[in-house]
Amino acid sequence: MVYFGKERRSMKNSIKLDKRSYEYELIDMRDISCDAILRHDTDESLLLAILCNINKNTLLKEVANKFKTKNNKDAERLLCKIIDIR
């Protein structure tokens, strides 16, 4: 599970319900290198990078550069994904 938030996460990494229990790894997005994410050339990595806690001006330049390398249909699809996560 990936946590996105301004405050440090305080949620548990497990859930216990009746006779079932679930455990999962919690990843704080602030602990991930967004530069490394931006190096991947996929729409999903770009969308994930937008959620990083980095300088938004730098990120917008990177997004603009990615758009320049895509054809119109791919750029439109990516923009729709960006709008959906807002």
N, CA, C and O atoms as CSV, one atom per row, in Angstrom:
chain,resi,resn,atom,element,x,y,z
A,1,MET,N,N,0.849,-1.152,0.000
A,1,MET,CA,C,0.000,0.000,0.000
A,1,MET,C,C,0.903,1.226,0.000
A,1,MET,O,O,1.889,1.285,0.734
A,2,VAL,N,N,0.560,2.186,-0.818
A,2,VAL,CA,C,1.345,3.416,-0.899
A,2,VAL,C,C,0.557,4.529,-0.216
A,2,VAL,O,O,-0.624,4.734,-0.496
A,3,TYR,N,N,1.230,5.244,0.685
A,3,TYR,CA,C,0.614,6.339,1.427
A,3,TYR,C,C,1.009,7.666,0.806
A,3,TYR,O,O,2.188,7.925,0.564
A,4,PHE,N,N,0.010,8.505,0.550
A,4,PHE,CA,C,0.220,9.865,0.061
A,4,PHE,C,C,-0.386,10.798,1.101
A,4,PHE,O,O,-1.583,10.721,1.378
A,5,GLY,N,N,0.407,11.655,1.664
A,5,GLY,CA,C,-0.124,12.590,2.646
A,5,GLY,C,C,0.956,13.533,3.133
A,5,GLY,O,O,2.150,13.266,2.999
A,6,LYS,N,N,0.512,14.632,3.697
A,6,LYS,CA,C,1.464,15.616,4.213
A,6,LYS,C,C,2.031,15.183,5.559
A,6,LYS,O,O,3.209,15.400,5.841
A,7,GLU,N,N,1.198,14.575,6.382
A,7,GLU,CA,C,1.630,14.123,7.702
A,7,GLU,C,C,2.247,12.730,7.572
A,7,GLU,O,O,1.971,12.000,6.620
A,8,ARG,N,N,3.080,12.379,8.539
A,8,ARG,CA,C,3.633,11.033,8.568
A,8,ARG,C,C,2.480,10.049,8.749
A,8,ARG,O,O,1.511,10.327,9.455
A,9,ARG,N,N,2.604,8.915,8.107
A,9,ARG,CA,C,1.521,7.929,8.196
A,9,ARG,C,C,1.420,7.383,9.610
A,9,ARG,O,O,2.426,7.209,10.298
A,10,SER,N,N,0.210,7.119,10.028
A,10,SER,CA,C,0.000,6.555,11.359
A,10,SER,C,C,-0.853,5.286,11.294
A,10,SER,O,O,-1.196,4.715,12.329
A,11,MET,N,N,-1.187,4.856,10.111
A,11,MET,CA,C,-2.021,3.671,9.967
A,11,MET,C,C,-1.210,2.402,10.205
A,11,MET,O,O,0.014,2.393,10.066
A,12,LYS,N,N,-1.902,1.352,10.559
A,12,LYS,CA,C,-1.254,0.068,10.825
A,12,LYS,C,C,-0.975,-0.656,9.517
A,12,LYS,O,O,-1.547,-0.329,8.476
A,13,ASN,N,N,-0.096,-1.636,9.584
A,13,ASN,CA,C,0.226,-2.420,8.385
A,13,ASN,C,C,-0.476,-3.778,8.400
A,13,ASN,O,O,-0.046,-4.722,7.737
A,14,SER,N,N,-1.563,-3.857,9.169
A,14,SER,CA,C,-2.336,-5.097,9.206
A,14,SER,C,C,-3.776,-4.800,9.589
A,14,SER,O,O,-4.093,-3.770,10.185
A,15,ILE,N,N,-4.631,-5.741,9.223
A,15,ILE,CA,C,-6.053,-5.657,9.574
A,15,ILE,C,C,-6.449,-7.034,10.107
A,15,ILE,O,O,-6.113,-8.059,9.512
A,16,LYS,N,N,-7.150,-7.047,11.210
A,16,LYS,CA,C,-7.635,-8.311,11.766
A,16,LYS,C,C,-9.154,-8.237,11.858
A,16,LYS,O,O,-9.709,-7.388,12.557
A,17,LEU,N,N,-9.812,-9.139,11.142
A,17,LEU,CA,C,-11.263,-9.222,11.124
A,17,LEU,C,C,-11.681,-10.657,11.417
A,17,LEU,O,O,-11.319,-11.578,10.685
A,18,ASP,N,N,-12.428,-10.838,12.466
A,18,ASP,CA,C,-12.881,-12.175,12.849
A,18,ASP,C,C,-11.717,-13.162,12.815
A,18,ASP,O,O,-10.749,-13.014,13.561
A,19,LYS,N,N,-11.815,-14.174,11.944
A,19,LYS,CA,C,-10.772,-15.199,11.865
A,19,LYS,C,C,-9.750,-14.908,10.775
A,19,LYS,O,O,-8.861,-15.722,10.525
A,20,ARG,N,N,-9.865,-13.798,10.151
A,20,ARG,CA,C,-8.938,-13.441,9.065
A,20,ARG,C,C,-8.032,-12.298,9.488
A,20,ARG,O,O,-8.417,-11.404,10.243
A,21,SER,N,N,-6.820,-12.363,8.976
A,21,SER,CA,C,-5.903,-11.247,9.203
A,21,SER,C,C,-5.135,-10.988,7.913
A,21,SER,O,O,-4.797,-11.914,7.175
A,22,TYR,N,N,-4.875,-9.740,7.663
A,22,TYR,CA,C,-4.166,-9.302,6.457
A,22,TYR,C,C,-3.002,-8.421,6.880
A,22,TYR,O,O,-3.136,-7.551,7.740
A,23,GLU,N,N,-1.878,-8.663,6.267
A,23,GLU,CA,C,-0.706,-7.816,6.494
A,23,GLU,C,C,-0.215,-7.305,5.159
A,23,GLU,O,O,-0.306,-8.008,4.152
A,24,TYR,N,N,0.302,-6.094,5.139
A,24,TYR,CA,C,0.778,-5.475,3.914
A,24,TYR,C,C,1.887,-4.484,4.244
A,24,TYR,O,O,1.984,-3.968,5.357
A,25,GLU,N,N,2.704,-4.242,3.253
A,25,GLU,CA,C,3.777,-3.263,3.416
A,25,GLU,C,C,3.229,-1.872,3.134
A,25,GLU,O,O,2.506,-1.663,2.161
A,26,LEU,N,N,3.575,-0.942,3.979
A,26,LEU,CA,C,3.184,0.452,3.775
A,26,LEU,C,C,4.386,1.228,3.271
A,26,LEU,O,O,5.455,1.201,3.880
A,27,ILE,N,N,4.207,1.912,2.164
A,27,ILE,CA,C,5.283,2.708,1.578
A,27,ILE,C,C,4.863,4.167,1.610
A,27,ILE,O,O,3.816,4.530,1.073
A,28,ASP,N,N,5.671,4.995,2.234
A,28,ASP,CA,C,5.411,6.430,2.272
A,28,ASP,C,C,5.988,7.034,0.999
A,28,ASP,O,O,7.180,6.885,0.730
A,29,MET,N,N,5.172,7.701,0.227
A,29,MET,CA,C,5.603,8.246,-1.058
A,29,MET,C,C,6.791,9.195,-0.903
A,29,MET,O,O,7.576,9.364,-1.835
A,30,ARG,N,N,6.923,9.809,0.265
A,30,ARG,CA,C,8.050,10.721,0.497
A,30,ARG,C,C,9.380,9.990,0.575
A,30,ARG,O,O,10.436,10.611,0.461
A,31,ASP,N,N,9.338,8.657,0.770
A,31,ASP,CA,C,10.562,7.876,0.857
A,31,ASP,C,C,11.031,7.360,-0.504
A,31,ASP,O,O,12.062,6.695,-0.597
A,32,ILE,N,N,10.276,7.666,-1.552
A,32,ILE,CA,C,10.600,7.181,-2.889
A,32,ILE,C,C,11.236,8.313,-3.694
A,32,ILE,O,O,10.779,9.454,-3.639
A,33,SER,N,N,12.275,7.995,-4.429
A,33,SER,CA,C,12.941,8.985,-5.267
A,33,SER,C,C,12.076,9.277,-6.497
A,33,SER,O,O,11.922,8.423,-7.371
A,34,CYS,N,N,11.527,10.461,-6.558
A,34,CYS,CA,C,10.674,10.812,-7.693
A,34,CYS,C,C,11.495,10.995,-8.967
A,34,CYS,O,O,10.971,10.830,-10.069
A,35,ASP,N,N,12.746,11.326,-8.829
A,35,ASP,CA,C,13.608,11.417,-10.014
A,35,ASP,C,C,13.708,10.059,-10.699
A,35,ASP,O,O,13.687,9.969,-11.926
A,36,ALA,N,N,13.817,9.014,-9.902
A,36,ALA,CA,C,13.889,7.663,-10.455
A,36,ALA,C,C,12.585,7.299,-11.157
A,36,ALA,O,O,12.602,6.656,-12.206
A,37,ILE,N,N,11.478,7.701,-10.592
A,37,ILE,CA,C,10.179,7.429,-11.217
A,37,ILE,C,C,10.075,8.148,-12.553
A,37,ILE,O,O,9.591,7.578,-13.531
A,38,LEU,N,N,10.522,9.383,-12.601
A,38,LEU,CA,C,10.427,10.175,-13.840
A,38,LEU,C,C,11.304,9.624,-14.955
A,38,LEU,O,O,11.051,9.899,-16.128
A,39,ARG,N,N,12.321,8.857,-14.612
A,39,ARG,CA,C,13.187,8.274,-15.643
A,39,ARG,C,C,12.490,7.168,-16.435
A,39,ARG,O,O,12.902,6.858,-17.552
A,40,HIS,N,N,11.441,6.573,-15.871
A,40,HIS,CA,C,10.683,5.546,-16.592
A,40,HIS,C,C,9.812,6.231,-17.639
A,40,HIS,O,O,9.280,7.316,-17.403
A,41,ASP,N,N,9.673,5.603,-18.770
A,41,ASP,CA,C,8.921,6.232,-19.862
A,41,ASP,C,C,7.547,5.591,-20.018
A,41,ASP,O,O,7.200,5.081,-21.083
A,42,THR,N,N,6.772,5.627,-18.934
A,42,THR,CA,C,5.411,5.117,-19.009
A,42,THR,C,C,4.448,6.164,-18.461
A,42,THR,O,O,4.827,7.013,-17.654
A,43,ASP,N,N,3.208,6.092,-18.907
A,43,ASP,CA,C,2.194,7.015,-18.395
A,43,ASP,C,C,2.015,6.830,-16.896
A,43,ASP,O,O,1.870,7.801,-16.152
A,44,GLU,N,N,2.026,5.572,-16.459
A,44,GLU,CA,C,1.814,5.282,-15.046
A,44,GLU,C,C,2.901,5.895,-14.162
A,44,GLU,O,O,2.606,6.416,-13.086
A,45,SER,N,N,4.137,5.834,-14.606
A,45,SER,CA,C,5.209,6.417,-13.798
A,45,SER,C,C,5.084,7.934,-13.742
A,45,SER,O,O,5.366,8.545,-12.712
A,46,LEU,N,N,4.666,8.535,-14.839
A,46,LEU,CA,C,4.469,9.986,-14.847
A,46,LEU,C,C,3.338,10.380,-13.896
A,46,LEU,O,O,3.445,11.372,-13.175
A,47,LEU,N,N,2.262,9.604,-13.898
A,47,LEU,CA,C,1.146,9.883,-12.993
A,47,LEU,C,C,1.572,9.730,-11.539
A,47,LEU,O,O,1.189,10.532,-10.687
A,48,LEU,N,N,2.354,8.712,-11.259
A,48,LEU,CA,C,2.839,8.505,-9.899
A,48,LEU,C,C,3.759,9.643,-9.474
A,48,LEU,O,O,3.713,10.084,-8.325
A,49,ALA,N,N,4.584,10.114,-10.383
A,49,ALA,CA,C,5.509,11.205,-10.071
A,49,ALA,C,C,4.761,12.492,-9.742
A,49,ALA,O,O,5.226,13.292,-8.930
A,50,ILE,N,N,3.615,12.693,-10.366
A,50,ILE,CA,C,2.827,13.900,-10.084
A,50,ILE,C,C,2.420,13.939,-8.614
A,50,ILE,O,O,2.252,15.015,-8.039
A,51,LEU,N,N,2.265,12.782,-8.020
A,51,LEU,CA,C,1.865,12.704,-6.621
A,51,LEU,C,C,3.038,12.842,-5.658
A,51,LEU,O,O,2.843,12.898,-4.444
A,52,CYS,N,N,4.242,12.898,-6.187
A,52,CYS,CA,C,5.429,13.056,-5.341
A,52,CYS,C,C,5.469,14.446,-4.731
A,52,CYS,O,O,4.871,15.399,-5.231
A,53,ASN,N,N,6.178,14.516,-3.661
A,53,ASN,CA,C,6.358,15.791,-2.976
A,53,ASN,C,C,7.645,16.448,-3.476
A,53,ASN,O,O,8.642,16.510,-2.758
A,54,ILE,N,N,7.607,16.943,-4.734
A,54,ILE,CA,C,8.783,17.594,-5.312
A,54,ILE,C,C,8.390,18.967,-5.827
A,54,ILE,O,O,7.218,19.345,-5.797
A,55,ASN,N,N,9.364,19.696,-6.290
A,55,ASN,CA,C,9.132,21.020,-6.853
A,55,ASN,C,C,8.197,20.900,-8.048
A,55,ASN,O,O,8.540,20.269,-9.048
A,56,LYS,N,N,7.023,21.501,-7.948
A,56,LYS,CA,C,6.008,21.356,-9.000
A,56,LYS,C,C,6.437,22.021,-10.311
A,56,LYS,O,O,6.028,21.569,-11.380
A,57,ASN,N,N,7.247,23.075,-10.258
A,57,ASN,CA,C,7.722,23.694,-11.502
A,57,ASN,C,C,8.600,22.722,-12.283
A,57,ASN,O,O,8.482,22.615,-13.504
A,58,THR,N,N,9.470,22.022,-11.586
A,58,THR,CA,C,10.314,21.018,-12.226
A,58,THR,C,C,9.455,19.914,-12.813
A,58,THR,O,O,9.687,19.466,-13.936
A,59,LEU,N,N,8.483,19.487,-12.066
A,59,LEU,CA,C,7.603,18.419,-12.523
A,59,LEU,C,C,6.818,18.848,-13.761
A,59,LEU,O,O,6.689,18.072,-14.708
A,60,LEU,N,N,6.299,20.059,-13.764
A,60,LEU,CA,C,5.523,20.520,-14.917
A,60,LEU,C,C,6.383,20.599,-16.173
A,60,LEU,O,O,5.902,20.321,-17.271
A,61,LYS,N,N,7.640,20.972,-16.021
A,61,LYS,CA,C,8.547,20.978,-17.176
A,61,LYS,C,C,8.734,19.559,-17.704
A,61,LYS,O,O,8.742,19.336,-18.914
A,62,GLU,N,N,8.883,18.610,-16.797
A,62,GLU,CA,C,9.051,17.217,-17.187
A,62,GLU,C,C,7.803,16.688,-17.892
A,62,GLU,O,O,7.900,15.986,-18.898
A,63,VAL,N,N,6.629,17.032,-17.355
A,63,VAL,CA,C,5.365,16.616,-17.979
A,63,VAL,C,C,5.259,17.204,-19.382
A,63,VAL,O,O,4.876,16.513,-20.326
A,64,ALA,N,N,5.597,18.471,-19.511
A,64,ALA,CA,C,5.539,19.123,-20.830
A,64,ALA,C,C,6.476,18.431,-21.815
A,64,ALA,O,O,6.111,18.229,-22.974
A,65,ASN,N,N,7.665,18.069,-21.377
A,65,ASN,CA,C,8.605,17.368,-22.255
A,65,ASN,C,C,8.078,16.003,-22.662
A,65,ASN,O,O,8.257,15.582,-23.805
A,66,LYS,N,N,7.427,15.305,-21.733
A,66,LYS,CA,C,6.849,13.999,-22.057
A,66,LYS,C,C,5.733,14.146,-23.092
A,66,LYS,O,O,5.601,13.321,-23.996
A,67,PHE,N,N,4.932,15.205,-22.950
A,67,PHE,CA,C,3.856,15.439,-23.908
A,67,PHE,C,C,4.401,15.685,-25.312
A,67,PHE,O,O,3.807,15.254,-26.300
A,68,LYS,N,N,5.514,16.368,-25.395
A,68,LYS,CA,C,6.098,16.680,-26.704
A,68,LYS,C,C,6.515,15.424,-27.457
A,68,LYS,O,O,6.534,15.416,-28.687
A,69,THR,N,N,6.848,14.364,-26.727
A,69,THR,CA,C,7.318,13.146,-27.380
A,69,THR,C,C,6.185,12.185,-27.736
A,69,THR,O,O,6.429,11.152,-28.360
A,70,LYS,N,N,4.962,12.507,-27.351
A,70,LYS,CA,C,3.825,11.616,-27.611
A,70,LYS,C,C,3.015,12.099,-28.807
A,70,LYS,O,O,3.005,13.289,-29.123
A,71,ASN,N,N,2.339,11.168,-29.466
A,71,ASN,CA,C,1.432,11.598,-30.521
A,71,ASN,C,C,0.177,12.173,-29.867
A,71,ASN,O,O,-0.006,12.030,-28.658
A,72,ASN,N,N,-0.671,12.806,-30.632
A,72,ASN,CA,C,-1.826,13.517,-30.071
A,72,ASN,C,C,-2.757,12.605,-29.270
A,72,ASN,O,O,-3.244,13.006,-28.213
A,73,LYS,N,N,-3.009,11.401,-29.747
A,73,LYS,CA,C,-3.929,10.487,-29.063
A,73,LYS,C,C,-3.350,10.052,-27.717
A,73,LYS,O,O,-4.066,9.998,-26.717
A,74,ASP,N,N,-2.051,9.741,-27.696
A,74,ASP,CA,C,-1.404,9.344,-26.440
A,74,ASP,C,C,-1.367,10.501,-25.453
A,74,ASP,O,O,-1.584,10.300,-24.258
A,75,ALA,N,N,-1.099,11.686,-25.926
A,75,ALA,CA,C,-1.061,12.867,-25.060
A,75,ALA,C,C,-2.447,13.138,-24.476
A,75,ALA,O,O,-2.570,13.492,-23.304
A,76,GLU,N,N,-3.475,12.974,-25.282
A,76,GLU,CA,C,-4.851,13.184,-24.810
A,76,GLU,C,C,-5.207,12.156,-23.729
A,76,GLU,O,O,-5.822,12.504,-22.721
A,77,ARG,N,N,-4.826,10.901,-23.937
A,77,ARG,CA,C,-5.094,9.844,-22.968
A,77,ARG,C,C,-4.375,10.124,-21.648
A,77,ARG,O,O,-4.952,9.943,-20.575
A,78,LEU,N,N,-3.129,10.562,-21.724
A,78,LEU,CA,C,-2.362,10.881,-20.525
A,78,LEU,C,C,-2.980,12.062,-19.782
A,78,LEU,O,O,-3.077,12.041,-18.555
A,79,LEU,N,N,-3.394,13.079,-20.510
A,79,LEU,CA,C,-4.013,14.231,-19.872
A,79,LEU,C,C,-5.289,13.822,-19.140
A,79,LEU,O,O,-5.553,14.316,-18.044
A,80,CYS,N,N,-6.071,12.943,-19.719
A,80,CYS,CA,C,-7.293,12.451,-19.069
A,80,CYS,C,C,-6.952,11.729,-17.764
A,80,CYS,O,O,-7.672,11.871,-16.776
A,81,LYS,N,N,-5.882,10.972,-17.750
A,81,LYS,CA,C,-5.463,10.281,-16.526
A,81,LYS,C,C,-5.037,11.291,-15.460
A,81,LYS,O,O,-5.354,11.129,-14.282
A,82,ILE,N,N,-4.327,12.318,-15.874
A,82,ILE,CA,C,-3.884,13.340,-14.923
A,82,ILE,C,C,-5.082,14.034,-14.311
A,82,ILE,O,O,-5.109,14.263,-13.101
A,83,ILE,N,N,-6.060,14.368,-15.109
A,83,ILE,CA,C,-7.264,15.034,-14.618
A,83,ILE,C,C,-8.024,14.117,-13.650
A,83,ILE,O,O,-8.557,14.588,-12.646
A,84,ASP,N,N,-8.076,12.837,-13.940
A,84,ASP,CA,C,-8.791,11.881,-13.089
A,84,ASP,C,C,-8.203,11.776,-11.693
A,84,ASP,O,O,-8.945,11.527,-10.743
A,85,ILE,N,N,-6.893,11.957,-11.532
A,85,ILE,CA,C,-6.297,11.811,-10.198
A,85,ILE,C,C,-6.412,13.070,-9.364
A,85,ILE,O,O,-6.078,13.041,-8.179
A,86,ARG,N,N,-6.860,14.153,-9.923
A,86,ARG,CA,C,-7.012,15.398,-9.158
A,86,ARG,C,C,-8.163,15.331,-8.267
A,86,ARG,O,O,-8.443,16.290,-7.547
